[in-house]
């Protein structure tokens, strides 16, 4: 599922509330996509992270539009 919308409308807050409701920190992964020194991370960087945490049942990715070639 993707949550998208205008800035400052509560998307991150909604994800945080959902993670609290799930209440399964052992199987929950939260990734905040931030800028690297070149200005962006590539999709393969995200793929590598997801492979490392393959046992997670719930994956929340915040600010994914900062990932190059996301769409």
Beta strands, then each sheet from edge to edge (+ up, - down):
strand 1: 28-32
strand 2: 41-42
strand 3: 58-62
strand 4: 67-68
sheet 1: 1+ 3+
sheet 2: 2+ 4+
end
